Amino acid sequence: MKIFYGWKMVGAAATLQILQAMLLHQAFGAYVAVLTVEQGWSKTSLSAASAMLSVEAAILGPVLGYFLDKFGSRGVIKTGVTMFGVGFMFLSQIDTLPQFYMSIAVIAVGASMAGYFPLNVAVIQWFEKKRARALSMVGLGFALGGVFVPIVAGAIEMFGWRTTAFGSGLSVILIGFPLACMFRRRPEDYGEVVDGHAFHRTQPASDPDKPLKPEPNFTARQALRTKAFWLLAAGHGIALIVVMAVNTHAINHMRIELDYSIATASYFIMLMTFCQVLGVLLGGYLGDKYEKRLVAAACMVLHSSAMFALTFATGVIELVYFAVAHGLAWGLRGPFMQAIRADYFGRKAIGMILGLSAMITALGQSIGPLLAGVLGDATGDYKLGFSVLASIALVGAVVFWAAKRPPDPNAPPASVPAAGEST
């Protein structure tokens, strides 16, 4: 039986997400913890590096969106993988804070060009009916990457952060570059059709006599004129405030408040990741069954409760609740962020639409780590900063709840019944 090529791209995208999550996003907290001790750098200065990962996404978003819509994803992802690997090699050689920032800048550009945005745009072009399932599988890769965080943390403690960083960069290039070469632009360019099934739009398996609603085809300009675009961007940005703060500071918080080692704290991150995997698997089912914006709103409530549990944890019980609740919420909500935009706005200009959204969501990625770091330096711990972030997450629940599907501006006007015609 021939496997639809779109699923091969999903596998490649998921593997690239494993690499990014394992080596950077969910392991960055381990580097923060060790550099705080070894180099004596403040929480704020290290948080600024985390914020750089987001600023790069904001700057590159529209540019990447243009190239992805016009030329496809393969070249962008190949370039990104190379820069991502080289950036880690550079990180292994740094001695000063400016050098650290320069290495993070290279890593950030590479992560943006080979990360969730280009990967999801590539996958969106190949799926419609099974879009939530496909994007959830890509998100599953990111979630699985966190399972290996204890390996990275253990390598840092056993071999040192420099050796670990260099090995990470080499692994990214050797594994990631062949995967990047697997991406193709649109199925129509290769004699295939979306989802891999001809007539999928007019013959759904559940009801072969009922045609599917035509996919919307918003331009980027039309999308910007809708409330849904701004509400989704705001909700996504608020969610990332919480996620990036946890990725950057959770391990250090456990080290300070509970006197845990980096390796011990990383096991709670691993548990969080297992629950994230479970959330992603549930999301693939729930995304096709329930309204995505309502599921996302519920997830923000879970994010908030998890942050409060982490903030005031006195032992294992609270930390386990944090890991389970935060992981489930992240896993459920994460893949929906791109799928719901594709559902609302269609594939026509999805690259530019996601790129423009990235400019807004990147603010959340920057604000979270910085806010927690600044308040942490001011008060000596993370309690105030984490409490503020937990409260902000509740605002995100309201924002998602309000993000209803916009009317299609290209849809033909509804026919008006003739006089005397029954309605």
C-alpha positions in Angstrom: 0.0 0.0 0.0 1.4 3.4 -1.0 1.9 5.9 1.8 0.6 9.4 1.1 3.7 11.6 0.8 2.2 14.1 3.2 2.6 11.6 6.0 6.3 11.2 5.2 6.6 15.0 5.6 4.8 14.8 8.9 7.3 12.2 10.1 10.2 14.4 9.0 8.7 17.5 10.6 8.0 15.6 13.9 11.7 14.4 14.0 13.0 17.9 13.5 10.7 19.1 16.3 12.1 16.3 18.5 15.6 17.7 17.9 14.6 21.3 18.6 12.7 20.5 21.8 15.3 18.1 23.1 18.3 20.3 22.5 16.9 23.8 22.8 13.4 24.7 23.9 12.9 22.3 26.8 16.5 22.0 27.6 17.3 25.7 27.7 16.4 25.8 31.4 19.3 23.4 32.1 21.8 25.8 30.4 20.3 28.7 32.4 20.8 26.9 35.7 24.4 25.9 35.1 25.4 29.3 33.6 23.9 31.1 36.5 26.3 29.2 38.8 29.3 28.9 36.6 29.4 32.3 35.0 27.6 34.3 37.7 25.2 35.9 35.1 21.9 37.2 36.5 18.5 35.7 35.8 17.6 38.8 33.8 20.6 38.6 31.5 19.9 35.0 30.8 16.2 35.7 30.3 17.2 38.2 27.7 18.8 35.4 25.7 15.5 33.5 25.9 13.7 36.5 24.7 16.0 36.7 21.7 14.6 33.4 20.5 11.3 35.1 20.2 12.4 38.5 18.8 14.0 36.7 15.9 10.7 35.0 15.1 8.9 38.4 15.2 11.4 39.9 12.8 11.6 37.0 10.4 7.9 36.1 10.5 6.6 38.1 7.6 9.7 37.5 5.5 9.5 33.7 6.1 5.8 33.8 5.3 6.5 35.5 1.9 9.1 33.0 0.9 7.1 30.0 2.1 4.0 31.1 0.1 6.1 31.9 -3.0 8.8 29.2 -3.1 7.9 26.5 -0.6 9.5 25.3 2.6 12.4 23.1 1.6 15.1 25.7 1.1 14.1 27.6 4.2 14.2 24.5 6.4 17.5 23.4 5.0 19.1 26.8 5.7 17.6 26.8 9.2 18.9 23.4 10.2 22.4 24.4 9.2 22.3 27.7 11.2 20.7 25.9 14.2 23.6 23.4 14.3 26.3 26.0 13.7 24.8 28.2 16.5 25.2 25.4 19.0 28.8 24.8 18.0 29.4 28.6 18.5 27.7 28.4 21.9 30.3 25.8 23.0 33.1 28.3 22.5 31.7 31.4 24.3 33.3 33.0 27.3 31.5 36.4 27.6 27.9 37.5 27.8 28.0 39.3 24.3 29.3 36.1 22.8 26.5 34.2 24.5 24.0 36.5 22.9 25.6 36.2 19.5 25.4 32.4 19.6 21.8 32.5 20.8 21.0 34.9 17.9 22.4 32.4 15.3 20.5 29.5 17.1 17.3 31.6 17.1 17.4 32.4 13.4 18.0 28.7 12.6 15.2 27.6 15.0 12.8 30.1 13.3 13.7 28.8 9.8 13.5 25.1 10.7 10.9 25.3 13.4 7.2 24.9 14.0 6.2 27.8 11.7 7.8 26.6 8.4 7.1 23.0 9.3 3.5 23.6 9.9 3.0 25.6 6.8 4.5 22.8 4.8 2.2 20.2 6.4 -0.9 22.5 6.1 -0.4 22.5 2.3 -0.9 18.7 2.2 -3.8 18.3 4.5 -7.3 19.7 5.1 -9.7 17.1 6.4 -7.0 15.4 8.4 -5.2 18.7 9.3 -5.7 18.6 13.0 -4.4 15.0 13.1 -1.4 15.8 11.0 -0.4 18.9 12.9 -0.9 17.1 16.2 1.6 14.5 15.1 4.1 17.2 14.3 3.4 18.6 17.8 3.9 15.1 19.2 7.5 15.4 18.0 8.0 18.5 20.0 6.5 16.9 23.0 8.6 13.7 22.7 11.7 15.9 22.6 11.1 16.9 26.2 11.3 13.2 27.2 15.0 13.4 26.5 15.7 16.5 28.5 17.2 14.4 31.4 19.7 13.0 28.9 20.8 16.6 28.0 20.9 17.6 31.6 22.8 14.5 32.5 25.3 15.2 29.7 25.8 18.7 31.0 26.6 17.5 34.5 28.8 14.6 33.2 30.6 16.1 30.3 30.1 19.8 30.8 27.8 22.3 28.9 30.4 23.1 26.3 30.8 19.5 25.1 27.1 19.0 25.2 26.4 22.1 23.1 29.0 21.1 20.5 27.6 17.6 20.3 24.1 19.0 20.0 25.1 21.1 17.0 26.8 18.3 15.2 23.8 16.0 15.8 21.4 18.6 14.4 23.3 18.9 11.1 23.9 15.1 10.6 20.3 14.1 11.4 18.3 17.2 10.4 19.7 18.1 7.0 18.6 14.9 5.3 15.1 15.3 6.8 14.9 18.9 5.5 15.5 17.6 2.0 12.2 15.6 2.2 9.9 18.6 2.1 7.8 19.4 -1.0 5.7 22.4 -1.7 2.1 21.5 -2.7 0.6 18.0 -3.5 -0.9 19.4 -6.8 2.7 20.0 -8.0 3.5 16.3 -7.8 0.3 14.8 -9.2 -1.3 14.2 -5.8 -4.2 15.8 -4.0 -4.8 17.2 -0.5 -5.1 14.4 2.2 -4.2 11.8 -0.5 -7.8 11.1 -1.6 -9.3 12.2 -4.8 -12.8 13.7 -4.4 -12.2 14.0 -0.6 -14.1 17.3 -0.6 -17.3 16.0 -2.1 -17.3 12.4 -0.7 -16.6 12.5 3.1 -16.6 9.0 4.6 -19.2 9.8 7.2 -21.7 11.1 4.7 -20.8 10.5 1.0 -23.9 12.4 -0.2 -23.2 15.6 1.8 -20.5 17.9 0.3 -18.0 19.6 2.6 -18.1 23.3 3.1 -15.7 25.0 0.7 -12.4 25.9 2.2 -12.0 29.7 2.8 -9.4 31.6 0.8 -8.5 34.7 2.8 -5.7 36.9 1.6 -3.3 38.2 4.4 -5.0 41.6 4.1 -8.4 40.2 4.5 -7.3 38.1 7.5 -5.9 41.2 9.2 -9.3 42.8 9.0 -11.0 40.2 11.2 -11.3 40.1 14.9 -10.4 36.4 14.9 -6.9 37.1 13.6 -6.1 39.4 16.4 -7.8 37.4 19.1 -6.0 34.2 18.1 -2.7 35.9 18.0 -3.3 37.5 21.4 -4.4 34.2 22.9 -1.4 32.3 21.4 0.9 35.0 22.7 -0.5 34.8 26.2 -0.1 31.0 26.1 3.6 31.4 25.1 4.1 33.8 28.0 3.6 30.8 30.3 5.3 28.2 28.2 8.5 30.1 27.7 8.7 31.2 31.3 8.4 27.6 32.4 11.0 26.4 29.8 13.5 29.1 30.9 13.0 29.2 34.7 11.2 26.1 36.1 14.4 24.1 36.6 16.1 27.0 38.3 13.0 27.7 40.5 13.1 24.1 41.7 16.9 24.4 42.4 16.4 27.6 44.4 13.2 26.8 46.3 13.5 23.0 46.9 17.3 22.6 46.6 17.0 20.1 43.7 19.8 19.3 41.4 19.5 20.1 37.7 19.2 16.4 37.0 16.5 15.8 39.6 14.5 18.9 38.5 14.7 17.7 34.9 12.7 14.6 35.8 9.6 16.8 36.5 10.2 18.3 33.0 10.3 14.8 31.6 6.9 14.0 33.4 5.5 17.2 32.0 6.6 16.1 28.5 5.0 12.6 28.9 1.7 14.4 29.7 2.3 16.8 26.8 2.6 13.7 24.5 -0.7 12.4 25.9 -2.3 15.8 25.3 -1.1 15.9 21.7 -2.6 12.4 21.1 -5.9 13.6 22.7 -5.8 16.7 20.6 -5.7 14.8 17.3 -9.1 13.4 18.3 -10.6 16.4 20.0 -9.6 18.8 17.3 -11.8 17.1 14.8 -14.7 16.6 17.3 -14.9 19.8 19.3 -14.5 23.5 18.6 -10.8 24.3 18.8 -11.1 27.7 20.4 -13.1 26.3 23.3 -10.6 23.5 23.9 -7.8 26.1 23.9 -9.7 28.3 26.4 -10.0 25.3 28.8 -6.3 24.6 28.4 -5.4 28.2 29.5 -7.3 27.5 32.8 -5.1 24.4 33.2 -2.0 26.4 32.4 -2.9 28.9 35.2 -3.5 26.2 37.8 -0.3 24.5 36.9 1.7 27.8 37.3 0.2 28.4 40.8 1.1 24.8 41.8 4.7 25.3 40.6 5.0 28.7 42.3 4.0 27.5 45.8 5.2 23.9 45.6 6.6 22.5 48.9 7.2 19.0 47.6 6.6 16.3 45.1 2.8 16.4 45.0 2.5 20.0 43.8 5.3 19.5 41.3 3.6 16.4 39.9 0.3 18.3 39.5 2.2 21.1 37.7 3.9 18.7 35.4 0.6 16.8 34.5 -1.6 19.9 34.1 0.9 22.0 32.2 1.9 19.1 30.0 -1.7 18.2 29.1 -2.6 21.8 28.5 0.4 22.5 26.3 0.0 19.2 24.3 -3.8 19.8 23.7 -3.5 23.5 22.8 -0.2 23.7 20.9 -1.1 22.0 17.6 -4.5 23.8 17.5 -2.8 27.2 17.1 -1.9 26.6 13.5 -4.8 24.3 12.6 -7.4 26.8 13.7 -5.9 29.5 11.6 -5.9 27.3 8.6 -9.5 26.3 9.3 -10.5 30.0 9.6 -8.4 31.5 6.7 -7.6 28.6 4.3 -4.3 27.7 2.6 -4.0 30.5 0.0 -1.9 32.9 2.1 -1.3 30.7 5.2 2.4 31.4 5.2 2.0 35.2 5.4 -0.9 34.9 7.9 1.2 32.7 10.2 4.2 35.0 9.7 2.2 38.1 10.7 0.8 36.2 13.6 4.3 35.3 14.7 5.2 39.0 15.1 2.5 39.2 17.8 3.0 35.8 19.5 6.7 36.5 19.7 5.9 39.3 22.2 4.5 36.6 24.5 7.6 34.5 24.1 9.7 37.5 25.0 7.6 38.9 27.9 7.3 35.6 29.8 11.0 34.8 30.5 11.9 38.5 31.0 9.1 39.2 33.4 9.9 36.2 35.5 13.6 37.0 35.4 13.3 40.7 36.3 10.9 40.0 39.2 13.1 37.1 40.2 16.1 39.3 40.5 14.1 42.0 42.3 12.6 39.7 44.9 15.1 36.9 45.1 12.8 34.2 43.9 10.2 33.4 41.2 7.0 33.5 43.4 5.8 37.0 42.4 6.7 36.6 38.7 5.1 33.1 38.4 1.9 34.3 40.2 1.6 37.2 37.7 2.0 34.8 34.8 -0.6 32.4 36.2 -3.1 35.3 36.4 -2.3 36.4 32.9 -3.1 32.9 31.6 -6.7 33.3 32.8 -7.0 36.3 30.6 -5.9 34.1 27.7 -8.9 31.7 28.4 -11.3 34.6 27.8 -9.5 35.7 24.6 -9.7 32.2 23.0 -13.3 31.9 24.0 -14.1 35.1 22.1 -12.1 34.1 18.9 -15.1 32.9 16.7 -14.7 31.9 13.1 -14.9 34.9 10.7 -17.3 35.0 7.7 -15.5 34.1 4.4 -15.2 37.4 2.4 -15.0 35.4 -0.9 -18.1 33.3 -0.3 -21.0 34.0 -2.7 -23.9 35.9 -1.2 -26.7 33.9 0.1 -29.5 33.6 -2.4 -32.7 35.6 -1.7 -35.9 33.5 -2.1 -38.2 34.7 -4.8 -41.6 36.1 -3.8 -43.9 33.4 -2.7 -41.1 30.8 -2.5 -41.1 28.6 0.6 -38.1 29.0 3.0 
